[in-house]
Structure formats: structure tokens, C-alpha cells
Amino acid sequence: MSNMYCNTQGFSVDKESEVLRLKEAIEQCQHCRGSGLLMVRQNLHGRSYEEAKPCKKRRLLHRASLLAAAKIPPLFQNVSFGDYKPKNDAQSRALEMAKMYASQPPVPRGFLLSGPVGTGKTHLLAATLRQLVVEFGVRASYIEISLLYAGIRRGFQEGKSGGEIINPLANAELLAIDELGKGRLSPFELETLDELISRRYNEKKPTLFSTNYALGALASAAHTPLSSSELWEKSKEPHLLVERIGERIFSRICHVCDLVEFPAATPDQRKASKRRI
């Protein structure tokens, strides 16, 4: 059997309706003729018989539903690692790290990407989630942190508790949190973030992060085990992520994530794209 349907190029996004679609409808499948089942001839103890098995395209339909459920922003639903063009060594390291991470089912350890806006951090998060969902059937979720806070506030107005909204993210097999550190940093926001990360930390569920805030001196020691006090001492610099989210959350992230920081001079790819238009 061909494996032609089980790859990350099998989906496209309808730009007007923002709907995730298969590039070829199952009715057009050359193998199952739209039934979703294949009759496979088996031999056992000298006897030959046919057995119905799911067509690979049916598996792709299931994974398309998982990819839609991950809620990757439509702008990034079609991205891949091949689309990412590094401009410096840090971006090259981030690309190779993300590709390696996505080459196998998720492990308890995640990663964090830090850098200026427009440097492809969300691109790498989305490409990682996409490949893991499509190739391995991982149940993943994406959330932009300020939208989580806004969603919880709306939920309060509808009579929901914060826990009801956090639970699906806390229990996701793999979670990507974008724009970490963004927001007003109110007690409510920090308590929400602390609960979400603490629950995933305690249950050894991997989380991927991106942030526009710097890691500073910590980036050079990203692969060196550090105590909480050492992490804090290395992070006493202005405009750092630890100042936005606090020592407790920051320390836990450092304990379970590999870190890559893009230099402040990394070009904004979105601005470059506008100049080419």
C-alpha cells in the first residue's frame, strides 16, 4: 500500500472560511473508492481470506480532525519546517531542535523560543504541532496566552469557572503557549498561568513556549542544570521573561524545557515580506 496520504502535505486551509480540508476528498481515493475501508488478503495456516482494514485516508481524516481541534491559527495551519529560513545561528539551532522534537512522539521535555517579534517563533511552534499531529496522531493544543485570559473572563460572565476552561489545556497531550509574558500581569493572570503550568509540570506533560521577552544570561547556560537560586541570579536583567511571569513559573519552565534565544538584531521577516510586495 502507498503511504501517499499519511504526510503533512495532505491538508490545506480554505482562506475564506478558515476551514481545514483534505487536498483530495475521500470519495476520490483510488484505493477505497470512498468507503474508508480496504479489503486486504491474509494467509493463515495455509488458508487465504480477506480482512477489512481502515484506508490510510480514513486515518488522515481522523488526523485532520485532530489538527483542527489543535486550534493552530489559520495563518499558520499550512506552515512546515521547509518554509522556515534561518537568518542566524540561533534560528538554525531552533529549527533543528524543533525538527528533532517533531520526529518522534512527544517526550516529557519541551522547548522555549525567545526573540523579537516577527522572527518565526510561532511558525516553528505551529510546524512542530502540525507534524506531531499528522504523523503520530498526537492530541495537541495551541493557545495565545492573552486569548486564554480573555476566554476565561468571558467564561466567568457565562457562569463558568476558570478550571473548566483550563482543564482541556492542562490535560492536552502536547500544549503550545504562544506570547508567554504578554498581558497586564494582574494577580488573576499570574494565578491562571501558574495553575496551568504547575498542573502540566506535575503530570510531566510537555509544553512548548514562545516569548518576545529576553532570557539574558540564562540563554548561554541553557543546557547546564541550575538551581532555582542560580536561575534567579542569572535573570536579574531588565525586560526579562522572569520579570513578567515570576520566579516560580520561570524556574519550572527552565527545568522542563530546552531554551533558544534569538539575538535582538534578528530581522523581522514580516517587515521584509512587506517590502517585497
Beta strands, then each sheet from edge to edge (+ up, - down):
strand 1: 11-14
strand 2: 19-22
strand 3: 37-44
strand 4: 47-54
strand 5: 110-114
strand 6: 140-144
strand 7: 174-178
strand 8: 207-211
strand 9: 257-261
sheet 1: 1+ 2-
sheet 2: 3+ 4-
sheet 3: 6+ 7+ 8+ 5+ 9+
end
